Amino acid sequence: MQKSQFMKALLLAVLAAVTSGCGTLGYLVQAGAGQLAIANRARPIEEVLRDERVPTGIRRLLKEIPSIKIFGESQGLKATKNYTDYVQLDRPAAVWVVSAAEALRFKSKEWSFPIVGTVPYLGWFDRERAEEFARELEREGWDVDLRGAGAYSTLGWFKDPILSSMIYEGDAALGGLVNVVLHESVHATFYIHGQAYFNESLASFVGDRLTEQYLSVKQGPEAGETRAYFESEKRGKVYNQRMHETYVQLEKIYGSSRSDEEKRQEKARILLSLQEELKSKRRFTNATLLDHKEYNTGLEEFAKIFKACHLDWAYFWSVIRTVEAKSFSKTNQAELTGLLASLTAQCR
């Protein structure tokens, strides 16, 4: 298994380097090496469950994985061989994601690769290299965001394991694990290359809704873990609302007749105020707000589609699968209202 995964990673790196130019080779080699390193540390979950050296809390959560997968598949998610292995990482994140945007406009920098298409971010397995890359972008004048990601999907190219970075502490840990498994499973189920806003927002909607259903059915609505997860979701919605409001506020400023210097000063004031209000250690930039928007665009519209499809996941997925690359007017299209409204109409 490890040899086949190495050959696949090497093939992807070579193909991408040949077709994208040698400037991407360093990034692609680290991606292949990082993926191989994770694969080499994978242990079957059944083996981990028998290992008494593994903390009881982790084993209890891992024991839930087959049930989560079966539930997701019963609601239309693709059956895969993912999440049958476990990897204990020696770091808090699986990858460090770097994104960049123009300083006075909400326009992302994009990178293009064969197979995966055009993306508005790059993931690094080594934090120092991610930080170095972020500094390079800043020197070029970009607004940059760097964040740790606990999970990612290889879109079927590899057998994705459960990573220790996917498991959170506290009473909401079960709900968090359910959500991340279902969210990433959506990517394995349906994915449009070069459309990050659609892909991530679809995964956010489906993952959130299915997690609520799973916890309510499997744990019960009054169970401590269910209530803890719902409370964390309430806090998340407040955070999301403030990020959205700030995006709208800054968008108006960037489009105004103010001088660039005035725009920069107002931007700095607003973002610092938001960071202090949300008690975030993460420095907010245009790239941060775009990253947030990427995961939260069209959630209300996806909910309307689901409702119009009579809350039937099979019906919902049959409509979603009518979406094609040509359904979008450009790569990484952020405006999804028209497209999603047309999908809602199909359910009626």
C-alpha positions in Angstrom: 0.0 0.0 0.0 2.8 2.4 0.9 4.6 1.7 -2.4 1.5 2.3 -4.5 0.8 5.6 -2.6 4.3 6.7 -3.1 4.2 6.0 -6.9 0.9 7.8 -7.1 2.3 10.9 -5.2 5.4 10.8 -7.4 3.3 10.6 -10.6 1.1 13.5 -9.6 4.2 15.6 -8.8 5.9 14.8 -12.1 2.8 15.4 -14.2 2.0 18.7 -12.4 5.6 19.9 -12.7 5.8 19.1 -16.4 2.5 20.8 -17.3 2.6 23.7 -14.8 6.3 24.7 -15.0 9.3 23.9 -12.9 8.4 26.8 -10.5 5.9 24.6 -8.9 8.2 21.6 -8.4 9.3 22.5 -4.9 5.7 22.9 -3.7 4.6 19.6 -5.4 7.5 17.6 -4.1 6.7 18.7 -0.5 3.1 17.8 -1.0 4.0 14.3 -2.3 6.5 13.8 0.5 4.0 15.1 3.1 1.3 12.7 1.9 3.7 9.8 1.9 4.9 10.6 5.5 1.3 10.5 6.6 0.6 7.2 4.8 3.7 5.6 6.4 2.3 6.3 9.9 -1.2 5.0 9.3 -2.5 2.2 11.5 -5.7 0.3 11.0 -8.3 1.7 13.4 -9.2 -1.8 14.5 -5.6 -2.2 15.7 -5.6 1.2 17.4 -8.8 0.2 19.3 -6.9 -2.7 20.8 -3.9 -0.7 21.8 -4.3 0.3 25.5 -1.5 2.8 25.2 -3.9 5.0 23.1 -6.0 7.3 25.4 -9.4 5.9 26.1 -11.1 9.1 24.8 -9.5 8.8 21.4 -10.3 5.1 21.2 -14.0 5.9 22.0 -14.2 8.5 19.2 -12.4 6.2 16.7 -14.9 3.4 17.5 -17.6 5.8 16.2 -16.1 6.1 12.7 -17.8 3.1 11.0 -21.2 4.3 12.3 -20.5 7.8 11.0 -19.6 6.5 7.6 -22.6 4.2 7.4 -24.9 7.1 8.3 -23.3 9.4 5.7 -23.6 6.8 3.0 -27.3 6.2 3.9 -27.8 9.9 3.2 -26.2 9.9 -0.2 -22.5 10.2 0.5 -20.2 8.1 -1.6 -19.0 4.8 -0.1 -15.2 4.9 0.1 -12.3 3.1 1.8 -11.5 6.4 3.6 -11.2 6.6 7.4 -10.3 3.0 8.2 -6.8 4.0 9.4 -5.6 6.4 12.1 -2.5 8.6 12.1 -1.1 10.2 15.2 0.6 13.4 14.1 3.4 15.2 16.0 1.8 18.6 15.2 -1.5 20.4 15.9 -2.5 20.7 12.2 -2.4 18.4 9.2 -1.4 21.2 6.8 -0.9 24.9 7.0 -3.0 26.7 4.4 -1.7 29.9 2.8 -4.0 32.2 0.8 -3.5 35.7 -0.5 -5.6 38.6 -1.8 -5.2 42.1 -3.2 -4.8 44.7 -0.5 -7.7 47.0 -1.5 -9.9 44.5 -3.3 -11.5 41.2 -2.5 -9.7 39.3 -5.2 -7.8 36.1 -4.4 -4.4 35.1 -5.8 -4.9 31.8 -7.6 -2.6 28.8 -8.5 -3.4 26.4 -11.3 -2.5 22.7 -11.4 -3.6 19.8 -13.6 -6.0 17.4 -12.1 -7.1 19.6 -9.2 -7.6 22.8 -11.3 -7.3 26.4 -10.1 -7.3 26.9 -6.3 -7.1 30.1 -4.1 -4.8 28.6 -1.5 -1.9 26.2 -1.1 -1.4 23.7 1.7 2.0 23.0 3.2 2.9 20.0 5.4 5.7 22.0 7.1 4.8 25.1 9.0 8.2 26.8 8.6 7.9 26.5 4.8 4.4 27.8 4.9 5.5 30.8 6.9 8.4 31.4 4.5 6.0 31.3 1.5 3.6 33.6 3.3 6.4 36.2 3.9 7.3 36.0 0.2 3.8 36.8 -0.8 3.7 39.7 1.7 6.9 41.1 0.2 5.1 41.1 -3.2 2.3 43.2 -1.7 -0.4 40.6 -1.1 -2.7 40.5 1.9 -1.8 37.0 3.3 -3.6 34.6 5.6 -2.0 31.5 7.2 -4.0 29.0 9.1 -3.7 25.4 10.3 -6.2 22.8 8.9 -6.9 19.7 10.8 -8.1 17.8 7.8 -8.1 17.7 4.0 -9.4 15.5 1.2 -7.3 13.9 -1.5 -10.4 13.5 -3.6 -10.0 9.8 -4.0 -6.3 9.8 -5.0 -5.3 8.4 -1.7 -7.0 6.5 1.1 -7.7 9.3 3.6 -7.1 8.4 7.3 -8.4 9.9 10.5 -5.8 12.3 11.7 -5.2 13.2 15.3 -5.6 16.8 14.2 -9.2 16.0 13.4 -10.0 15.2 17.1 -10.7 18.2 19.3 -10.8 18.3 23.1 -13.9 18.9 25.2 -17.5 17.7 25.2 -18.0 18.9 21.6 -15.2 16.5 20.3 -17.7 13.9 19.0 -19.7 16.4 17.1 -16.5 18.0 15.7 -15.2 14.6 14.5 -18.6 13.7 12.9 -18.7 17.1 11.1 -15.2 16.9 9.7 -15.6 13.3 8.5 -18.9 14.2 6.8 -17.6 17.5 5.4 -14.6 15.8 3.8 -16.7 12.9 2.6 -18.8 15.4 0.6 -15.7 16.3 -1.4 -15.2 12.6 -2.2 -18.9 12.5 -3.3 -19.1 15.5 -5.6 -16.5 18.0 -6.6 -16.2 20.6 -9.4 -12.5 21.4 -10.2 -11.7 25.1 -10.0 -14.8 26.0 -8.0 -13.7 26.3 -4.4 -16.6 28.5 -3.2 -19.2 26.0 -4.5 -17.3 22.9 -3.2 -16.5 24.2 0.3 -19.9 25.8 0.9 -21.7 22.6 -0.3 -19.5 20.6 2.1 -20.2 23.0 4.9 -24.0 22.8 4.4 -24.2 19.1 4.1 -21.7 18.4 6.8 -23.4 20.7 9.3 -26.9 19.4 8.5 -25.9 15.7 8.6 -24.0 16.2 11.9 -27.1 17.6 13.5 -29.1 14.7 12.3 -26.5 12.1 13.4 -26.1 13.5 16.9 -29.9 13.8 17.4 -30.5 10.3 16.3 -27.5 8.5 17.7 -26.9 10.4 20.9 -30.2 12.1 21.5 -31.0 15.8 21.4 -30.5 16.2 25.2 -27.2 14.3 25.4 -24.3 16.2 26.8 -22.2 15.8 23.6 -25.1 16.9 21.4 -25.8 20.0 23.5 -22.1 20.9 23.6 -21.8 20.6 19.9 -24.9 22.8 19.3 -23.6 25.4 21.7 -20.3 25.5 19.7 -22.3 25.9 16.5 -24.2 28.9 18.0 -20.9 30.5 18.8 -19.7 29.7 15.3 -22.7 31.4 13.8 -22.0 34.6 15.7 -18.4 34.5 14.4 -19.6 33.9 10.9 -22.1 36.7 11.0 -19.4 39.2 12.1 -17.0 38.1 9.5 -19.7 38.5 6.8 -20.6 42.0 8.1 -17.0 43.1 8.0 -16.6 41.8 4.5 -19.6 43.8 3.4 -18.4 46.9 5.2 -14.9 46.7 3.7 -16.3 46.0 0.2 -18.1 49.3 0.4 -15.0 51.1 1.5 -12.9 49.6 -1.3 -15.4 50.7 -3.8 -15.7 54.2 -2.5 -14.0 57.4 -3.8 -11.7 57.6 -0.8 -7.9 57.7 -1.4 -5.9 54.5 -1.1 -4.3 55.7 2.0 -7.7 56.4 3.7 -8.9 53.0 2.6 -5.8 51.3 4.1 -6.2 53.2 7.4 -9.9 52.4 7.7 -9.2 48.8 6.8 -6.5 48.4 9.5 -8.8 50.0 12.1 -11.8 47.7 11.2 -9.8 44.5 11.1 -8.0 45.1 14.3 -11.3 46.0 16.0 -12.8 42.7 14.7 -9.8 40.7 15.9 -10.1 42.1 19.4 -13.9 41.7 19.5 -13.7 38.0 18.5 -10.7 37.5 20.8 -8.8 35.9 17.9 -5.0 35.3 17.8 -5.3 35.1 14.1 -4.4 38.3 12.3 -7.3 39.2 10.0 -6.7 40.3 6.4 -8.6 40.4 3.1 -7.4 36.9 2.6 -8.9 35.8 5.9 -12.3 37.2 5.0 -12.2 35.6 1.6 -11.2 32.3 3.2 -14.2 32.5 5.5 -16.5 33.5 2.6 -15.3 30.4 0.6 -16.8 28.1 3.3 -20.0 30.1 3.9 -21.3 31.2 0.5 -24.8 30.3 -0.4 -25.6 28.3 2.8 -29.1 29.7 2.9 -29.6 28.9 -0.8 -28.4 25.3 -0.3 -31.0 25.1 2.6 -33.7 26.3 0.2 -32.7 23.6 -2.3 -32.9 20.9 0.4 -36.3 22.2 1.5 -37.6 22.3 -2.0 -36.4 18.7 -2.5 -38.7 17.8 0.4 -35.7 17.3 2.9 -34.9 14.2 0.9 -31.1 13.7 0.5 -31.4 11.4 -2.5 -33.5 14.1 -4.3 -31.1 16.8 -3.2 -28.0 14.9 -4.6 -29.8 14.2 -7.9 -30.2 17.9 -8.3 -26.7 18.8 -7.2 -25.3 16.4 -9.7 -26.7 18.4 -12.6 -24.1 21.0 -11.9 -21.1 21.0 -14.3 -18.0 23.0 -14.9 -19.9 24.9 -17.6 -22.5 25.9 -15.1 -20.1 28.6 -13.9 -19.1 31.7 -15.7 -15.5 31.7 -14.3 -13.2 29.8 -12.1 -13.7 30.0 -8.3 -17.0 31.9 -8.8 -18.0 33.5 -5.6 -21.5 34.6 -6.6 -23.7 31.5 -6.5 -27.1 33.0 -6.0 -28.3 32.6 -9.6 -27.0 29.1 -10.0 -28.4 27.8 -6.7 -31.8 29.5 -7.4 -32.0 27.5 -10.6 -31.3 24.3 -8.7 -34.1 25.2 -6.3 -36.5 25.5 -9.2 -35.5 22.0 -10.4 -37.0 20.6 -7.1 -40.4 22.0 -7.7 
